[in-house]
Amino acid sequence: MCLVSKYSDYLPLYRQSEIYAREGVDLDRSTLADWVGAAICLLTPLVNRVRDHVLAASKLHADDTPIPVLAPGMGKTKTARLWTYVRDDRPAGEQMPRRSIDR
């Protein structure tokens, strides 16, 4: 649930910790951060396979999106960047929609 709240609901770990505390569950932000780190380690092989598949394409689309993120303890936001890459195997000028990943 911690990962879903962090990455799908954009709920920072310090706020998750506060929500759990209101329910009587003492989960320090550092514990939640440890869980996120452990999940990253477990998902690394999957991330590597997806990256290798996408970057092997002869044509690649990229997007660089600036996003505001909270800077805990500073009372303000800072700018982070989100890079997205999309593989496109269609021939140049092709009108058909992009196909899903080969299985």
C-alpha positions as a Markdown table, in Angstrom:
| # | Residue | x | y | z |
|---|---|---|---|---|
| 1 | Met | 0.0 | 0.0 | 0.0 |
| 2 | Cys | 2.9 | 2.3 | 0.7 |
| 3 | Leu | 4.1 | 2.2 | -2.9 |
| 4 | Val | 0.6 | 2.7 | -4.4 |
| 5 | Ser | 0.1 | 5.7 | -2.1 |
| 6 | Lys | 3.5 | 7.1 | -3.0 |
| 7 | Tyr | 3.5 | 6.6 | -6.8 |
| 8 | Ser | -0.1 | 6.4 | -7.8 |
| 9 | Asp | -1.6 | 8.8 | -5.3 |
| 10 | Tyr | 1.5 | 11.1 | -5.1 |
| 11 | Leu | 1.4 | 10.9 | -1.3 |
| 12 | Pro | 4.8 | 11.7 | 0.2 |
| 13 | Leu | 6.1 | 9.3 | 2.9 |
| 14 | Tyr | 6.0 | 11.8 | 5.7 |
| 15 | Arg | 2.3 | 12.3 | 5.0 |
| 16 | Gln | 1.7 | 8.6 | 4.9 |
| 17 | Ser | 3.5 | 8.3 | 8.3 |
| 18 | Glu | 1.1 | 11.0 | 9.7 |
| 19 | Ile | -1.9 | 9.2 | 8.4 |
| 20 | Tyr | -0.8 | 5.9 | 9.9 |
| 21 | Ala | -0.2 | 7.7 | 13.2 |
| 22 | Arg | -3.7 | 9.0 | 13.3 |
| 23 | Glu | -4.8 | 5.3 | 13.1 |
| 24 | Gly | -2.5 | 4.4 | 16.0 |
| 25 | Val | 0.1 | 2.8 | 13.9 |
| 26 | Asp | 3.7 | 4.1 | 14.5 |
| 27 | Leu | 5.4 | 3.9 | 11.1 |
| 28 | Asp | 8.4 | 6.2 | 10.9 |
| 29 | Arg | 9.1 | 7.8 | 7.5 |
| 30 | Ser | 12.5 | 6.1 | 7.5 |
| 31 | Thr | 10.7 | 2.7 | 7.8 |
| 32 | Leu | 8.5 | 3.5 | 4.8 |
| 33 | Ala | 11.6 | 4.7 | 2.9 |
| 34 | Asp | 13.3 | 1.3 | 3.7 |
| 35 | Trp | 10.3 | -0.5 | 2.2 |
| 36 | Val | 10.4 | 1.7 | -0.9 |
| 37 | Gly | 14.1 | 0.9 | -1.2 |
| 38 | Ala | 13.5 | -2.8 | -0.8 |
| 39 | Ala | 10.8 | -2.7 | -3.5 |
| 40 | Ile | 13.2 | -0.9 | -5.9 |
| 41 | Cys | 15.7 | -3.7 | -5.4 |
| 42 | Leu | 13.1 | -6.4 | -6.1 |
| 43 | Leu | 11.8 | -4.6 | -9.2 |
| 44 | Thr | 15.3 | -3.8 | -10.7 |
| 45 | Pro | 15.4 | -6.8 | -13.0 |
| 46 | Leu | 12.0 | -5.9 | -14.4 |
| 47 | Val | 13.0 | -2.3 | -14.9 |
| 48 | Asn | 16.1 | -3.4 | -16.7 |
| 49 | Arg | 14.2 | -5.7 | -19.1 |
| 50 | Val | 11.7 | -2.9 | -20.0 |
| 51 | Arg | 14.6 | -0.4 | -20.4 |
| 52 | Asp | 16.5 | -2.8 | -22.7 |
| 53 | His | 13.4 | -3.5 | -24.8 |
| 54 | Val | 12.5 | 0.2 | -25.2 |
| 55 | Leu | 16.1 | 1.4 | -26.0 |
| 56 | Ala | 16.6 | -1.4 | -28.5 |
| 57 | Ala | 14.1 | 0.3 | -30.9 |
| 58 | Ser | 15.4 | 2.1 | -34.0 |
| 59 | Lys | 13.0 | 4.9 | -33.3 |
| 60 | Leu | 12.4 | 6.4 | -29.8 |
| 61 | His | 10.2 | 9.2 | -28.5 |
| 62 | Ala | 11.2 | 11.1 | -25.4 |
| 63 | Asp | 9.5 | 13.6 | -23.1 |
| 64 | Asp | 11.0 | 15.7 | -20.4 |
| 65 | Thr | 8.4 | 17.0 | -17.9 |
| 66 | Pro | 9.2 | 19.3 | -15.0 |
| 67 | Ile | 7.1 | 18.5 | -11.9 |
| 68 | Pro | 6.9 | 20.2 | -8.5 |
| 69 | Val | 7.9 | 18.1 | -5.5 |
| 70 | Leu | 7.7 | 18.9 | -1.8 |
| 71 | Ala | 10.9 | 19.6 | 0.0 |
| 72 | Pro | 10.1 | 18.3 | 3.5 |
| 73 | Gly | 11.1 | 20.6 | 6.3 |
| 74 | Met | 11.7 | 23.5 | 3.9 |
| 75 | Gly | 8.0 | 24.5 | 3.5 |
| 76 | Lys | 8.3 | 24.9 | -0.2 |
| 77 | Thr | 8.5 | 22.9 | -3.4 |
| 78 | Lys | 11.4 | 22.3 | -5.8 |
| 79 | Thr | 11.4 | 21.2 | -9.4 |
| 80 | Ala | 12.1 | 17.6 | -10.4 |
| 81 | Arg | 12.1 | 16.2 | -13.9 |
| 82 | Leu | 10.3 | 13.1 | -15.2 |
| 83 | Trp | 11.7 | 11.6 | -18.4 |
| 84 | Thr | 9.6 | 9.2 | -20.4 |
| 85 | Tyr | 10.7 | 7.1 | -23.4 |
| 86 | Val | 8.4 | 5.3 | -25.8 |
| 87 | Arg | 9.5 | 2.7 | -28.3 |
| 88 | Asp | 8.0 | 3.1 | -31.8 |
| 89 | Asp | 8.6 | 0.3 | -34.3 |
| 90 | Arg | 6.3 | 1.7 | -37.0 |
| 91 | Pro | 7.9 | 2.6 | -40.3 |
| 92 | Ala | 8.2 | 6.4 | -40.9 |
| 93 | Gly | 5.0 | 7.9 | -42.1 |
| 94 | Glu | 2.9 | 4.9 | -40.9 |
| 95 | Gln | -0.7 | 5.8 | -40.1 |
| 96 | Met | -1.4 | 2.7 | -38.0 |
| 97 | Pro | -1.5 | 3.1 | -34.2 |
| 98 | Arg | 1.5 | 1.9 | -32.3 |
| 99 | Arg | 1.3 | -1.8 | -31.4 |
| 100 | Ser | 1.6 | -3.2 | -28.0 |
| 101 | Ile | 4.8 | -4.8 | -26.7 |
| 102 | Asp | 5.6 | -8.2 | -28.3 |
| 103 | Arg | 5.2 | -11.2 | -26.1 |
